Amino acid sequence: MARKRVGIIGGGQLAWMMGSAAKTLGVELVIQTPGTNDPAVSIAKEIIFAPVDDANATAKLAQRCDVITFENEFVNLDALSKLAEQGVCFRPRLEALIPLLDKYHQRCYLRDLGLPVPKFVDISQGLKSAEVISSSGLGFPVVLKARRHGYDGQGTFIIKEQSHLDQKLDSDSKNVSGFLLEEYVPFERELAVIAARSTNGEVVTYPVVETQQEEQVCRRVIAPAEIPEQVALKIEDIACTLLNSLQVVGIFGIELFLREDGKVLVNELAPRTHNSGHFSLDACKTSQFEQHLRAVCDRTLGNTAMISPSAVMVNLLGYENSQSDYTGKRQQIEQIPQAYVHWYGKNESRPGRKLGHVTVLLDSPNRDRAMATAREIESIWYSK
Ligand code: ADP
């Protein structure tokens, strides 16, 4: 029998966006999240108020649902493994998360699978950075990444010279459990793909998208990406290899770099729904959120095709400290033809915080047109 009660570890916007699909599918969501104002509190059937790494709370969550999934992967895997041994069903499975939660381990996993990744090296405390740089063949600029708990560019630093690298390692080593150092990829574009795998091993992919980051934070997504067909096929192939090798069930987001010579490198794999797939809520036959619920509830996967020739998604990021809900600006953005505004209901804005997003459906796949639409939204949103 299909599973019907889904436990979600994490109650941010990714869980919140599963709300309407859960209703459509007749699935109930039970959520573990620390804050009473967290976005997904409003759509949950039941809530366990606890941090995402509180495994005792997850044991309670397990009693209230048929399957547990993640909207936030910063969990305590060792503690959760004990629950899995007692028969609790996690999707994706915990063993598959082991190589993914540490960026260095993840790079090794991808490399060992034969997938293309940037040149990288571990730079654990105690190693002299100048020696690591010279023995690894990396040259400045380099990218320094905290091995764990990085998101939205937090913990990722582009470093131009040796003295900055030493400074960063010195100042952050107390707070961070190890770093990864890698080549700076002078990419032509950043791309991403959302892929899903079902319990019977079927893998589907969404159209490959272009993502645009500023200061390491995603600002906009253009779907589909304007890329040669063989690049899209290569990326679909990478996605299938990865999900099949991990033997996972659910949605995964894969971020990639496209170099000028046409070569693709995998940057990162997220074991959950992903910002680069938000366009699917309005622009695809099956959203990534519905797809994830379909997969973890043993259902067949839905159609990933777009319902419009193209779409652009723009994140509405906080740009000040405020408690405003920005009703006026949201209404103005909604006036744009075929615009769909999603507001996460956070009661506090801070610079860089993801407060909502907008997707606009476009009637032709034209990158300039998509960029112009994104600029129009951003000029409304970021105006004083
Ligand atoms: P996070 O996990 O915090 O999202 P990422 O590793 O994805 O961090 O990095 C965030 C952004 O930083 C990327 O989208 C890209 O724009 C930039 N970046 C990361 N690694 C590299 C790299 N090796 N070369 C060039 N830019 C990079």
Boltz pocket constraint, residues with backbone or C-beta under 6 A from the ligand:
constraints:
  - pocket:
      binder: B
      contacts: [[A, 118], [A, 143], [A, 145], [A, 150], [A, 151], [A, 152], [A, 153], [A, 154], [A, 155], [A, 156], [A, 182], [A, 183], [A, 184], [A, 185], [A, 186], [A, 187], [A, 190], [A, 213], [A, 216], [A, 217], [A, 255], [A, 267], [A, 268]]
      max_distance: 6.0
